[in-house]
Amino acid sequence: MRNCTSLFRLRLDQNQLTGNISEDFGLYPNLNYVDLSHNNLSGELTWKWGSFHNLTSLKLSNNNITGEIPSELGKATGLQLIDLSSNLLKGTIPKELGQLKAFVQPYSS
């Protein structure tokens, strides 16, 4: 996928993908939509997710993502929708996310 520099939408939800959540999405400068929900991805979200300035939608729900939500995610100023529900996250929601004009999908059962 590294040669797909024009990639702007990535939807791989509900595919039983495993492994660490990747930071390599920064290789795709036009990427604005990521849906990796309903998989078995693990690891932590790192500060690098905040550098994806074209990203408008980030859906990572129903995985095994751990750690805290990085405050740097608030630097992804284009984000309009963030769904991190049903993971193994801990801590509080960073105040920096309050600067986004995003809709944070609440958890509902």
C-alpha distances in whole Angstrom, upper triangle without the diagonal:
4,5,5,8,11,9,12,13,11,13,13,17,19,17,19,16,17,17,17,15,13,14,10,10,12,10,10,13,14,13,16,16,14,16,15,19,21,19,20,18,20,21,22,21,21,22,19,18,21,20,17,20,18,18,21,20,19,20,19,23,24,22,23,23,25,27,28,26,26,28,26,24,27,25,23,25,23,23,25,24,24,24,24,27,28,26,28,28,31,33,34,32,32,34,31,30,33,32,29,30,28,29,29,29,32,32,34,35
4,6,7,10,10,13,14,13,16,16,20,22,20,21,18,19,18,17,16,13,13,9,9,11,7,8,12,13,13,16,17,16,18,18,21,24,21,22,20,21,21,22,20,20,21,17,17,20,18,16,19,18,18,21,21,20,21,21,24,26,24,25,23,26,27,28,26,25,27,24,23,26,24,22,24,23,23,26,25,25,25,25,28,29,27,29,29,32,33,34,32,31,33,31,29,33,32,29,30,28,30,29,30,33,33,36,37
4,6,9,9,13,15,14,17,18,22,24,22,24,21,22,21,21,19,16,16,12,12,13,9,9,12,13,13,17,18,17,20,20,24,26,24,25,23,25,25,25,24,23,24,20,20,22,20,18,20,18,19,22,22,22,23,24,27,29,27,28,27,29,31,31,29,28,30,27,26,28,26,23,26,24,25,27,27,27,28,28,31,32,31,32,32,35,37,37,35,34,36,33,32,35,33,31,31,30,32,32,32,35,36,38,39
4,5,5,9,11,11,14,15,19,22,20,23,20,22,21,21,19,16,16,12,11,12,9,7,10,10,10,14,15,15,17,18,21,24,22,24,22,24,24,25,23,23,23,20,19,21,19,16,18,16,16,19,19,19,21,21,25,27,25,27,26,29,30,30,28,27,29,26,24,26,24,21,24,21,22,24,24,24,25,26,29,30,29,31,31,34,35,35,33,32,34,31,30,32,31,28,29,27,29,29,29,32,33,35,37
4,5,8,11,12,16,17,21,24,23,25,22,24,23,22,19,16,15,12,10,10,7,5,7,7,9,12,14,15,18,19,22,25,24,26,23,25,25,25,22,22,22,18,17,19,16,14,15,13,14,17,18,19,21,22,25,28,26,28,26,29,30,29,27,26,27,24,22,24,22,19,21,19,20,22,23,23,25,26,29,31,29,31,31,34,35,34,32,31,32,29,28,31,29,26,27,26,27,28,29,32,33,36,37
4,6,9,11,15,17,20,24,23,26,23,25,25,24,21,18,17,14,12,12,10,7,8,6,8,11,13,14,17,19,22,25,25,27,24,27,27,26,24,24,23,20,19,20,17,14,15,12,14,16,17,18,20,22,25,28,27,29,27,30,31,31,28,27,28,25,23,24,22,19,21,18,19,21,22,23,24,26,29,31,30,32,32,34,36,35,32,31,33,29,28,30,28,25,25,24,26,27,28,31,33,35,37
4,6,7,11,13,17,20,19,22,20,22,22,21,18,16,15,13,10,11,10,6,8,6,6,9,10,11,13,15,19,21,21,23,21,23,24,24,21,22,22,18,17,18,17,13,14,12,12,14,14,15,17,18,22,24,23,26,24,27,28,28,25,25,26,23,21,23,21,18,19,17,17,19,19,20,21,23,25,27,26,29,28,32,33,32,30,29,31,28,26,28,27,24,24,22,24,24,25,28,29,31,33
4,7,10,13,16,19,20,22,20,22,22,21,18,16,16,14,10,11,11,7,8,5,4,5,7,9,12,14,17,21,21,23,21,23,24,23,20,21,21,18,16,17,15,12,12,9,9,10,11,13,15,17,20,23,22,25,23,26,27,27,24,23,24,22,19,20,19,15,17,14,14,15,16,17,19,20,23,26,25,28,27,30,31,30,27,27,28,25,23,25,24,21,20,19,20,21,22,26,27,29,31
4,7,10,12,16,16,19,17,20,21,20,17,16,16,14,11,13,13,10,11,8,6,6,5,6,9,11,14,17,18,20,19,21,22,22,19,21,21,18,16,17,17,13,14,11,9,10,10,11,12,14,17,20,20,22,21,24,26,26,23,23,24,22,19,21,20,16,18,14,14,15,14,15,16,18,21,23,23,26,25,28,30,29,26,26,28,25,23,25,24,21,20,18,19,20,20,23,24,26,28
4,6,9,13,13,15,14,16,17,17,14,13,14,13,10,13,13,10,13,11,8,8,6,5,6,8,11,14,14,17,15,18,19,20,17,19,20,18,15,17,17,14,16,13,11,12,10,10,10,12,15,17,17,19,18,22,24,24,21,22,24,22,19,21,21,17,19,16,15,16,15,15,15,16,19,20,20,23,23,26,28,28,25,26,28,25,23,26,25,22,22,19,19,19,19,22,23,25,26
4,6,9,10,13,12,15,17,17,14,14,16,15,13,16,16,14,16,14,11,11,8,6,5,6,9,11,12,15,14,17,19,20,18,20,22,20,17,19,20,16,18,16,13,13,11,10,9,11,13,14,15,18,18,21,24,24,22,23,25,23,20,22,23,19,21,18,16,17,15,15,14,15,17,18,18,22,22,26,28,28,25,26,28,26,23,26,26,23,22,19,19,19,18,21,21,22,23
4,7,6,9,8,12,14,14,13,13,16,15,13,17,17,16,18,17,14,14,11,8,6,5,8,9,9,12,11,15,17,19,18,20,22,20,18,21,21,18,21,19,16,16,14,12,10,10,12,13,12,16,16,20,22,23,22,23,25,24,21,24,24,21,23,21,19,19,17,16,15,15,17,17,17,20,21,25,27,28,26,27,29,28,25,28,28,25,25,22,21,20,19,21,21,22,23
4,6,8,9,12,14,15,13,15,17,17,16,19,20,19,21,20,16,16,12,9,6,5,5,6,7,10,11,14,17,18,17,20,23,21,18,21,22,20,22,20,17,17,13,12,9,9,9,10,10,14,15,18,21,22,20,22,25,24,21,24,25,22,24,21,19,19,16,15,13,13,14,14,15,18,19,23,26,26,24,26,28,27,24,27,28,24,24,21,19,18,16,18,18,19,19
4,6,8,11,14,16,15,17,20,20,19,22,23,22,25,23,20,19,16,13,9,8,6,5,6,9,11,15,18,20,19,23,25,24,21,25,26,23,26,24,21,20,17,15,12,11,10,9,10,14,15,19,22,23,22,25,27,27,24,27,28,25,27,25,22,22,19,17,15,15,15,14,15,18,20,24,27,27,26,28,31,30,27,29,30,27,27,24,22,20,18,19,18,18,18
4,5,9,12,15,14,16,19,19,18,22,22,21,24,23,20,20,17,14,11,9,9,7,6,9,10,14,17,20,20,23,26,24,22,25,26,24,26,25,22,22,19,17,14,13,13,12,11,14,16,20,23,25,24,26,29,28,25,28,29,26,29,27,24,24,21,20,17,17,17,16,16,19,21,25,28,29,28,30,33,31,29,31,33,29,30,26,25,23,21,23,21,22,21
4,6,10,13,13,15,19,19,19,23,23,23,26,26,22,23,19,16,13,10,10,7,5,6,8,12,15,18,19,22,25,24,22,26,27,25,28,27,23,24,21,18,15,13,13,11,10,12,14,17,21,23,23,25,28,28,25,28,30,27,30,28,25,26,23,21,18,17,17,15,15,17,20,23,27,28,27,29,32,31,29,32,33,30,31,27,26,24,22,23,21,22,21
4,7,10,10,12,15,16,16,20,20,20,23,23,20,21,18,14,12,9,10,9,5,6,6,10,13,16,16,19,22,21,19,23,24,22,25,24,21,22,19,17,14,12,13,12,9,11,13,16,19,21,21,23,26,25,23,27,27,25,28,26,24,25,22,20,18,16,17,16,15,17,19,22,26,27,26,28,31,30,27,31,32,29,30,26,26,23,22,23,22,23,23
4,7,9,11,15,16,16,20,20,21,24,25,21,22,20,16,14,11,12,11,7,5,5,7,10,13,15,18,21,20,19,23,24,22,26,26,23,24,21,18,16,13,14,12,9,9,11,14,17,20,20,22,25,25,23,26,27,25,28,28,25,26,23,21,19,17,18,16,14,15,17,21,24,26,25,27,30,29,27,31,32,29,31,27,27,24,23,24,22,24,24
4,7,9,12,13,15,18,19,20,23,24,21,22,20,16,16,12,13,13,10,7,5,6,8,11,13,15,19,18,17,21,22,21,25,25,22,24,21,18,17,13,15,14,10,10,10,13,15,18,19,20,23,23,21,25,26,24,27,27,25,26,24,21,19,17,18,17,14,15,17,20,23,25,24,25,29,28,26,30,31,29,30,27,27,25,24,25,24,26,26
4,6,9,11,13,15,17,18,21,22,19,21,19,15,15,12,13,14,11,9,6,5,5,8,9,11,15,14,14,17,19,18,22,22,20,22,20,16,15,12,14,14,10,9,8,10,13,15,15,16,20,19,18,22,22,21,24,24,22,24,22,19,18,15,17,16,13,14,14,17,20,22,22,22,26,25,23,27,28,26,28,25,25,23,22,24,23,25,26
4,7,9,10,13,14,16,18,19,16,17,15,12,12,9,11,13,11,10,6,6,6,7,7,9,13,12,11,14,15,15,18,19,16,18,16,12,12,9,12,13,10,9,8,10,12,14,13,14,17,16,15,18,19,17,21,21,18,21,18,15,15,13,15,15,12,13,13,17,19,20,19,20,23,22,20,24,24,22,24,21,22,19,20,21,21,23,24
4,5,7,9,11,12,15,17,14,16,15,12,13,11,14,16,13,13,9,10,9,9,8,9,12,10,9,13,13,13,16,17,15,18,16,13,14,12,15,16,13,13,11,13,15,16,15,15,18,16,15,18,18,16,20,20,18,21,19,17,17,15,18,18,16,17,17,19,21,22,21,21,24,22,21,24,25,22,24,22,23,21,22,24,23,26,28
4,5,7,9,11,13,15,13,14,14,12,14,13,16,18,17,16,13,12,11,10,8,8,9,6,7,10,10,10,14,15,13,16,16,13,15,13,17,18,16,16,13,15,15,16,14,13,16,13,13,16,15,14,18,18,17,20,19,16,17,16,19,20,18,18,17,20,21,22,20,20,22,20,19,23,23,21,23,21,22,21,22,24,25,28,29
4,5,6,8,11,13,11,14,14,12,15,14,17,20,18,18,14,15,14,14,12,11,12,9,9,13,11,10,14,14,13,17,16,14,16,15,19,21,18,19,16,18,19,19,18,17,19,16,15,19,17,15,19,18,18,21,20,19,19,19,22,23,21,22,21,24,25,26,24,23,25,23,22,25,25,23,24,23,24,23,24,27,27,30,32
4,5,6,8,10,8,10,11,9,12,12,15,18,17,18,15,16,15,15,12,12,13,9,8,11,10,8,11,11,10,13,13,11,13,13,17,19,18,19,16,19,19,20,17,16,18,16,14,17,16,13,16,15,15,18,17,16,17,17,20,22,20,22,21,24,25,25,23,22,24,21,20,23,23,20,22,20,21,21,22,25,25,28,30
4,5,6,9,8,11,12,12,15,15,19,22,21,21,18,18,17,16,13,12,12,8,8,10,7,6,9,10,10,14,14,13,16,16,20,22,21,21,19,20,21,20,18,16,17,14,13,16,14,12,15,14,15,18,18,17,19,19,23,24,22,24,22,25,25,25,23,22,23,20,20,23,21,19,21,20,22,22,23,26,27,30,32
4,6,9,9,12,14,13,17,17,20,23,22,23,19,20,19,19,16,15,15,11,12,13,11,9,12,12,12,16,17,16,18,19,22,25,23,24,21,23,24,24,21,20,21,18,17,19,17,15,18,17,18,21,21,20,22,22,26,27,25,27,25,28,29,29,27,25,27,24,23,27,25,23,24,23,25,25,26,29,30,33,35
4,6,5,9,11,11,15,16,19,22,22,23,20,21,21,20,18,17,17,13,12,14,11,9,11,10,10,14,15,14,17,18,22,24,23,24,22,24,25,25,22,21,22,19,17,19,17,14,17,15,16,19,19,19,21,21,25,27,25,27,26,29,30,29,27,26,27,24,23,26,24,22,23,21,23,24,25,28,29,32,34
4,6,9,11,13,16,18,21,25,24,26,23,24,23,22,19,18,17,13,12,13,10,8,8,7,9,12,14,15,18,19,23,26,25,26,24,26,26,25,22,21,21,18,16,18,15,13,14,13,14,17,18,19,21,22,26,28,27,29,27,30,30,29,26,25,26,23,22,24,22,20,21,20,23,23,25,28,30,33,35
4,6,9,11,15,17,20,24,24,26,23,25,24,23,20,20,19,16,14,15,12,9,9,6,8,11,13,14,17,19,22,25,25,27,25,27,27,26,23,22,23,20,17,19,17,13,14,12,14,16,17,18,20,22,25,28,27,29,28,30,31,30,27,26,27,24,22,24,22,19,20,19,21,22,24,27,29,31,34
4,6,8,11,13,17,20,20,22,20,21,21,20,17,18,17,14,12,13,12,8,9,6,6,9,10,11,13,15,19,22,21,23,21,24,24,24,21,20,21,18,15,17,16,12,14,11,12,14,14,15,17,18,22,24,23,26,24,27,28,27,24,24,25,22,20,23,21,18,18,17,19,20,21,24,26,28,30
4,7,10,13,16,19,20,22,20,22,22,21,17,18,17,15,12,13,12,8,8,5,4,5,6,8,11,14,17,20,20,23,21,23,24,23,20,19,20,17,14,15,14,11,12,9,9,10,11,12,15,17,20,22,22,25,23,26,27,26,22,22,23,20,18,20,19,15,15,14,15,16,18,21,23,25,28
4,7,10,12,16,17,19,17,20,20,19,16,18,18,16,13,14,14,10,11,9,6,6,5,6,8,11,14,17,17,20,19,22,23,22,19,19,20,18,15,16,16,12,14,11,9,10,10,10,12,14,17,20,19,22,22,25,26,25,22,22,23,21,18,20,20,16,16,13,14,15,15,19,20,22,25
4,6,9,13,13,16,14,16,17,16,14,16,17,15,11,14,14,11,13,11,8,9,6,5,6,8,11,14,14,17,15,18,20,19,17,17,19,17,14,16,17,13,15,13,11,12,10,10,11,12,15,17,16,19,19,22,24,23,20,21,23,21,18,21,21,17,17,15,15,15,15,18,19,21,23
4,6,9,10,13,12,15,16,16,14,17,19,17,14,16,17,14,16,15,11,11,8,6,5,6,9,11,11,15,14,17,20,20,17,19,21,20,16,19,19,16,18,16,13,13,11,10,9,11,13,14,14,18,18,21,23,23,21,22,24,22,19,22,22,19,19,16,15,14,13,16,17,18,20
4,7,7,9,8,11,13,14,13,16,18,17,14,17,18,16,18,17,14,14,11,8,6,5,8,9,8,12,11,15,18,18,16,18,21,20,17,20,21,18,20,18,16,16,14,12,10,10,12,13,12,15,16,20,22,22,21,22,25,23,20,23,24,21,21,18,17,16,15,17,17,19,20
4,6,9,9,12,14,15,14,17,20,19,16,19,21,18,20,19,16,16,12,9,6,4,5,6,7,10,11,14,17,18,16,18,21,21,18,20,22,19,21,20,17,17,13,11,9,9,9,10,10,14,15,18,21,21,20,21,24,23,20,23,24,21,21,18,16,14,13,14,13,15,16
4,7,9,12,15,16,16,20,23,22,19,22,24,22,24,23,20,19,16,13,9,8,6,5,6,10,11,15,18,19,18,21,24,24,21,24,25,23,25,24,20,20,17,14,11,11,10,9,10,13,15,19,22,23,22,24,27,26,23,26,27,25,25,21,19,17,15,16,14,15,15
4,6,9,13,15,15,19,22,21,19,22,24,22,24,24,20,21,17,14,11,9,8,7,5,8,10,14,17,19,19,21,24,24,21,24,26,23,26,25,22,22,19,16,14,12,13,11,11,13,16,19,22,24,23,25,28,27,24,27,29,26,27,23,22,19,18,19,17,18,18
4,6,10,13,14,18,21,21,19,22,24,23,26,25,22,23,20,16,14,10,10,8,5,6,9,12,15,18,18,20,24,24,22,25,26,24,27,26,23,24,21,18,15,13,13,11,10,12,14,18,21,23,23,25,28,27,25,28,30,27,28,25,24,21,19,20,18,20,19
4,7,10,11,14,17,17,16,19,21,19,23,23,20,21,18,14,12,9,10,9,5,6,6,10,13,15,15,17,21,21,19,22,23,21,25,24,21,23,20,17,14,12,13,12,10,11,13,16,20,21,21,22,26,25,23,26,27,25,26,23,23,20,19,20,18,21,21
4,7,9,12,16,16,15,18,20,20,23,24,21,22,19,16,14,10,11,10,7,5,5,7,10,13,14,15,19,19,18,21,23,21,25,25,22,24,21,17,15,12,14,12,9,9,11,14,17,19,19,20,24,24,22,25,27,25,27,24,23,20,20,20,19,21,22
4,7,9,13,14,13,16,18,19,22,23,20,22,20,16,15,12,13,13,10,7,5,6,8,11,12,13,17,17,16,20,21,20,24,24,21,24,21,18,16,13,15,14,11,10,10,13,15,18,18,19,22,22,21,24,25,24,26,23,24,21,21,21,20,23,24
4,6,10,11,11,13,16,16,20,21,18,20,18,15,15,12,13,14,11,9,6,5,5,7,8,9,13,13,13,16,17,17,21,21,19,21,19,16,15,12,14,14,11,10,9,11,13,15,15,15,19,18,17,21,22,21,23,21,21,18,19,20,19,23,24
4,7,8,7,10,12,13,16,18,15,17,15,12,12,10,13,14,12,11,7,8,7,8,7,7,10,10,9,13,14,13,17,18,15,18,16,13,13,10,13,14,11,11,10,12,13,14,13,13,16,15,14,18,19,18,20,18,19,16,17,18,19,22,24
4,5,6,8,10,12,15,17,15,18,17,14,15,14,16,18,16,15,11,11,9,9,8,6,9,8,9,12,12,13,16,18,16,19,18,15,16,14,17,18,15,15,13,14,15,15,14,13,16,15,15,18,19,18,21,19,20,18,20,21,22,25,27
4,5,6,8,10,13,16,14,17,17,14,17,16,18,21,19,18,14,14,12,11,9,6,7,5,7,10,9,10,14,16,15,18,18,15,17,15,19,21,18,18,15,16,16,16,14,12,15,12,13,16,16,16,19,18,20,18,21,22,23,27,29
4,5,5,8,11,13,12,15,16,14,16,15,19,21,19,19,15,16,15,14,12,9,11,8,8,11,10,10,13,15,14,18,18,16,17,16,20,22,19,19,17,19,19,19,17,15,18,15,15,18,18,17,19,18,20,19,21,23,25,28,30
4,5,6,9,11,9,12,12,10,13,12,15,18,17,17,14,15,14,13,10,8,10,7,6,9,9,7,11,12,11,14,14,12,14,13,17,19,17,18,16,18,18,18,15,14,16,13,13,16,16,14,16,15,17,16,18,20,21,25,27
4,6,7,10,9,12,13,11,14,15,18,21,20,20,16,17,16,14,11,8,8,5,4,6,5,5,8,10,10,13,14,12,15,15,18,21,19,20,17,19,18,17,15,13,14,11,10,14,13,11,14,14,16,16,18,21,22,26,29
4,6,9,9,12,14,13,16,17,20,23,22,22,19,20,19,17,14,12,12,8,8,9,7,6,9,10,11,15,16,15,18,18,22,24,22,23,21,22,22,21,18,16,17,14,14,17,15,14,16,16,19,19,21,24,26,29,32
4,6,6,9,11,10,14,15,19,22,21,22,19,20,20,18,15,13,14,10,9,10,8,6,9,9,9,13,14,13,16,17,20,23,21,23,21,23,23,22,19,18,19,15,14,17,16,13,15,14,17,17,19,22,24,28,30
4,6,8,11,12,16,17,21,24,23,25,22,23,22,20,17,15,15,11,10,10,8,5,6,6,8,11,13,14,17,18,22,25,24,25,23,25,24,23,20,18,18,15,14,16,14,12,13,13,16,17,20,23,25,28,31
4,6,9,11,15,17,20,24,23,25,22,24,24,23,19,18,18,15,12,13,11,8,8,6,8,11,13,14,17,19,22,25,24,26,24,27,27,25,22,21,21,18,16,18,16,13,14,13,16,17,20,23,25,28,31
4,6,7,11,13,16,20,20,22,19,21,21,20,16,16,16,14,11,12,11,7,8,6,6,8,9,10,13,15,18,21,21,23,21,24,24,22,19,18,19,16,14,17,15,12,12,11,13,14,16,20,22,24,27
4,7,10,13,16,19,20,22,20,22,23,21,17,17,17,15,12,12,12,8,8,5,4,5,7,9,12,14,17,20,21,23,21,24,24,22,19,18,19,16,14,15,14,11,10,9,10,12,14,17,20,22,25
4,6,10,12,16,17,19,17,20,21,19,16,16,17,16,12,13,14,10,11,8,6,6,5,6,8,11,14,17,17,20,19,22,22,21,18,18,19,17,14,16,16,12,11,9,9,10,11,15,17,19,22
4,6,9,13,13,16,14,16,17,16,13,14,15,14,11,13,14,10,12,11,8,8,6,5,6,8,11,14,14,17,16,18,20,19,16,16,18,16,13,16,16,13,13,10,11,10,10,14,15,18,20
4,6,9,10,13,12,15,17,16,14,15,17,17,13,15,17,14,16,14,11,11,8,6,5,7,9,11,12,15,14,18,19,19,16,18,20,19,15,18,19,16,16,12,11,10,9,12,13,15,17
4,7,7,9,8,12,14,14,12,14,17,17,13,16,18,15,18,17,13,14,11,8,6,5,8,9,8,12,12,15,17,17,16,17,20,19,16,19,20,18,18,15,14,12,11,13,12,15,17
4,6,9,9,12,14,14,13,16,18,19,16,18,20,18,20,19,16,16,12,9,6,5,5,6,6,10,11,14,17,17,15,18,21,20,17,20,22,19,19,16,14,11,9,10,9,12,13
4,7,9,12,15,16,15,18,21,22,19,22,24,22,24,23,19,19,16,13,9,8,6,5,6,9,11,15,18,19,18,20,23,23,20,23,25,23,23,19,17,15,12,13,10,12,12
4,6,9,13,14,14,17,20,21,18,21,23,21,24,23,20,21,17,14,11,9,9,7,5,8,10,14,17,19,18,20,24,23,21,24,26,23,24,21,19,17,15,15,13,15,15
4,6,10,12,13,16,19,20,19,22,24,22,25,25,22,23,20,16,13,10,10,8,5,6,8,12,15,17,18,20,23,23,21,24,26,25,26,23,22,18,17,17,15,17,17
4,7,9,10,12,16,17,15,18,20,19,22,22,19,21,18,14,12,9,10,9,5,6,6,10,13,15,15,17,20,20,18,21,23,22,23,20,20,17,16,16,15,18,19
4,7,9,11,15,16,15,18,20,20,23,24,21,22,20,16,14,11,12,11,7,5,5,7,10,13,14,15,19,19,18,21,23,22,24,22,21,18,18,17,16,19,20
4,7,9,12,14,14,17,19,19,22,23,21,22,20,16,15,12,13,13,10,7,5,6,8,11,12,13,16,17,16,19,21,21,24,21,21,18,19,18,18,21,22
4,6,9,11,11,13,16,17,19,21,18,20,18,15,14,11,13,14,11,9,6,5,6,7,8,9,13,13,13,16,18,18,21,18,19,15,17,16,17,20,22
4,6,9,8,10,13,13,16,17,15,16,15,11,12,9,12,13,11,11,7,8,8,8,7,7,11,10,10,13,15,14,17,15,15,12,14,15,15,19,21
4,5,6,8,10,11,14,16,14,17,16,13,14,12,15,17,14,14,11,11,10,10,9,7,10,9,9,13,14,14,17,15,17,15,17,18,19,23,25
4,5,6,8,10,12,15,14,16,16,14,15,14,17,19,17,17,13,13,11,10,8,5,7,6,7,10,11,11,15,14,16,15,17,18,20,24,27
4,5,5,8,10,13,12,15,16,14,16,15,19,21,19,19,16,16,15,14,12,9,10,7,8,12,11,11,15,14,17,16,19,20,22,26,29
4,5,6,8,11,9,12,12,10,13,12,16,18,17,17,14,15,15,13,11,9,10,8,7,11,10,9,12,11,14,12,15,17,19,23,26
4,5,7,10,9,11,12,11,14,14,17,20,19,20,17,17,16,14,11,8,8,5,5,8,7,6,10,10,13,12,16,18,20,24,27
4,5,9,9,12,14,13,16,17,20,23,22,23,20,20,19,17,14,12,12,8,8,11,9,8,11,12,15,15,19,21,23,27,30
4,6,6,10,11,11,14,15,19,22,21,22,19,21,20,18,15,13,14,10,9,12,10,8,10,10,13,14,17,19,22,25,28
4,6,8,11,12,16,17,20,24,23,25,22,23,22,20,16,14,14,10,9,11,8,6,8,9,13,14,17,20,23,26,29
4,6,9,11,15,17,20,23,23,25,23,24,24,22,18,17,17,14,12,13,11,8,8,8,12,13,16,19,22,25,28
4,6,7,11,13,16,20,20,22,20,21,21,19,15,15,15,12,10,11,10,7,7,6,9,10,13,16,19,21,25
4,7,10,13,16,19,20,23,20,22,22,20,16,16,16,14,11,12,11,7,6,4,6,8,11,14,17,19,23
4,7,10,12,16,17,19,18,20,20,18,15,16,16,15,11,13,13,10,8,5,5,6,7,11,14,16,19
4,6,9,13,13,16,14,16,17,15,12,13,15,13,10,12,13,10,10,7,6,5,6,10,12,15,18
4,6,9,10,13,12,15,16,15,13,15,17,16,13,15,16,14,14,10,8,6,5,8,9,12,14
4,7,7,9,8,11,13,13,11,13,16,16,13,15,17,15,16,13,11,8,8,9,9,12,14
4,6,9,9,12,14,13,12,15,18,18,15,17,20,18,18,15,13,9,7,7,5,9,11
4,7,8,11,14,15,15,18,21,21,19,21,23,21,22,18,16,13,11,10,7,9,10
4,6,9,12,14,14,16,20,20,18,21,23,21,23,19,18,14,13,12,10,13,13
4,7,10,13,14,16,20,21,19,21,24,23,25,21,20,16,16,15,13,15,16
4,7,9,10,12,16,17,15,18,21,20,22,19,18,15,15,14,13,16,17
4,7,9,11,15,16,16,18,21,21,23,20,20,16,17,15,14,18,19
4,7,9,12,14,14,16,19,19,22,20,19,16,17,16,16,19,21
4,6,9,11,11,12,15,16,19,17,17,14,15,14,15,18,21
4,6,8,7,9,12,13,15,13,13,10,13,12,14,17,20
4,5,6,8,10,11,14,13,14,12,15,15,17,21,24
4,5,5,8,10,13,13,14,13,16,17,19,22,26
4,5,6,8,11,12,14,13,17,18,20,24,27
4,5,5,9,8,10,9,13,14,17,20,24
4,5,8,8,10,10,14,15,18,21,24
4,7,9,11,12,16,18,21,24,28
4,5,9,10,14,16,19,22,26
4,7,10,13,15,19,21,25
4,6,9,12,16,18,22
4,6,9,12,15,18
4,6,9,12,16
4,7,9,12
4,6,10
4,7
4
